Amino acid sequence: MTIADELDPGRASLQMINPDPFNAEAPPDALTGAITPNEFHYVRSNFDVPAHDGTLEIGGAVDNPLTLTVADLRALPAVDRAVTLECAGNGRLAMKPLPAGEPWGDYAVSTARWTGALLHEVLALARPTTAGVDVRFEGADHGTYHLRPILPDSDRDNMTFVRALPLSHVVDPAAEILIAYEMNGKPLPPDHGAPFRIVVPHWYAVASVKWLKRIDVLTEPYQGEFQTGHYMYQWSDRPDEPVTLMRVRSRITDPAPGSVVDRGTYTVRGKAWSGTGPVTAVEVSLTGDGDWLPAELEPPKGPYQWQDWTFNWAAKDVGRHTLRARATDAAGNVQPHLPPWNRLGYGSNAIEVIFIDVK
């Protein structure tokens, strides 16, 4: 797919970050509902949308190698899950100094309803051997990598997107990883991984490999550009760490930053999510150093999707006001005041600050 595709009506509603490969944020209004429509769901690609022959191969350390089609996957029990996906680089522009990578603002996050077969049930058909350690997922997308490779043996002009997960996580029924073939009740759109992709709840979306072409069970931990090169937290003061679970985060969805509102009671609304959730509390502060006041947090609608919250703000005084929101999750994680700086700008989840003018 080429730069000309930015003229596609569905893509035109998104906030484009890069035309080639196409990367785009969701429009701000897309965060207000429980489910993000397909045409408003953010898009993250490392390469152009690839051709795909419609088959999925499963091999490596298995006793029963398989080749599957969408029809084969549809013949298995279907599972439907609403899952919030967030780009690991979401919020990168808030970091100072500016890290390397795509200049994502705050809208590389969306929630869709995915339908597919459970990965652990599909993999069980291939019968992994006891020597298995990791499961490698290869997408059909490939080409010249638009960022500088980090691993010294990486060939920038001949790369394929490949990620891996521990076999122990993949075969855990509680993980509910999907091989998805539908998004919000429709076949996967090209930008979102047609004909099938994996969807990994709780993890940053880099784990949810699109345009899935091959699955291999490995007998050694996987090493690769998108596993141990990029998508690593490269800290300045401690060893590197892999990007895995989404960090706890809250967003103010209404009012929009810079809004002008009339005096009176205003219902502030937002979303909160976490990969180590559920979110257990959201608080709002009306000054830079004032008290944190409890917001009304709705219970989770499902185990893998964002939660709504509201706060009744008594906007009585004319002038400029600040609003801050922070979330806490069930594991005790609290949003920090500053984004956790790392060289590639991943996991930015600092407390959001917006200003509102009251007239």
Summary of the structure (lengths in Angstrom):
residues: 359
radius of gyration: 20.9
end to end distance: 47.7
largest distance: 71.0
contacts: 1160
relative contact order: 0.16
helix: 14%
strand: 39%
